[in-house]
Amino acid sequence: MQTIRSLEALRSGIADFRSGGASIALVPTMGALHSGHLALIEAAKRPGRKVVASIFVNPRQFGPNEDLSRYPRRETADARLLTEAGCDLLWMPPVEVMYPDAFATTISVAGVSEGLDGASRPGHFDGVATVVAKLFNQVRPDIALFGEKDFQQLAVIRRMVADLDFGIEIQGVPTQRDDDGLALSSRNIYLDEAQRAAAVALPRALGVAAKAIARGDDPEGALAIARDALVTAGFSVDYVELVDAATLATATDPSRERRLLAAARIGTTRLIDNLAIPPADHA
């Protein structure tokens, strides 16, 4: 696997892949890799395709009171995991390459970015959209893969790609989970032993609510029960909401696919998760 830190070398490497007839898949990450990221690499691998992973801890998607300085950075271990997973090129740009002096452009995606995490973390999705647009222009992939755990982020990227005519296929990859159901996340390392044991309440509460909604129970009642279960487990709840899977607006039509999304804090660690709820006639 090549590890590249300069834009000139990246473009040369991508040109070499293209000259050999390969298509390009991009897996953007912020490092601190785990099995969820490796599932993206595995999903990206196809005959005749080169897999490019990026690692960049993006300061523009962290709020003033968030954990940029604490965010884990494990470049050597991450590079080893990517090599073992069969990644072809690792793009690790320094901050001055991504955001040079006088950088003045921000991409803002209205609608899908405005509720849920967009309300809880103002400016977060502007930072996500801006850095992903830069990565797309740097790597120029044919396809890019993102985990469904960050479901709102996936919706924001899909909207941006459609609106700005990037011509890139966006593939969502199902959430990867520990044996007890907790969604894999780089932030799970912040949990102490007691918090980690309690954190399983998040997927369990969503699972109970999702089953109730799928069988036709009152959604608001199911959401309230899920919120209460999280509070009882020691969480501070940001939101537990049922939305239309395509628009992220409040779900009103059970014949459309819906998503149950949640964000909650246990200790100082903020966890997110979501579950799909199929259309009522397929539930």
C-alpha positions, 0 to 999 in steps of 0.5 A: 500500500502506498502512503501519500501526503502531498497532493501532487503525489496523490494525483500521480498515483491516481493517474497511474491507477487510471492508466492501468484501466482501474476504477477508483473507490474512496473510503474517507475516514478520520482514522482510529480505525475499527472493524466498521471501517474495514467493512467499508474497505471490504465492500469497496474491493472489486476486480479492476478497482483500486481502493483509496482510503483517506485519514484526515481528522477534520477540524471544521466538523468539530464544534468549540466544545467538542473533542478535536484535541482528544480524538484518537490518532493512530497513524501507524496502527491504522496504516497496518490495518489498511494494508492487511485489509487490501487497501491500495493507497492511503491519502493522509493530507496535512491540515495545510494541504486541506485548508491552506492559508486564506481558505475561504470556502464552505459548502452548506447543504440545506434540508437534510442537514438541519435537524437531528445532529445538525441542530445539536452540532451547529456547523458540523455538516458544513464541515463534513460537506466541505472536506468531503467535496475536497476529498472528491476533487482530490481523489476523483473516485468513481464510487465512495463508501460511507457507513450507515451508522452516520445516517444523516451524514450519508444523506448530506453527502448524497444530496451534495453529490446530486446537487453539485453533479459530482458523478460519483456513486455513493454507497452506504454500508450497513452499521457494524456492531459488537456482539452485544449490539453496540454500533462500532465507533472510534468514540467507544474507546472513551467509555470506561467499563461501566459506561461500556456496559450501560451503552448497550441500552442504546441499540436495545432501546432502538430495537424495541421501539423499531419493532413496535413501530413496524408492527403498527404501534403508536410511534410517539409512544414507542419513541417516548419509551425508548427515551425513558429507557435511555435515561434510566440507563444513565444517558442524557438524550439529545434526540430519538426521532422517526424520520423518512429515510430519504428526506430525513423529515418527520415520518408521516407515511408508513408506506415509505421506508423510515429510519429511527435515529438517536443520539445520546451521551453517557458520561462525556461520550456522545453516541449515535445509532439508527435502525431501518424500519421497512415500509408498512406493507413489507414490515 
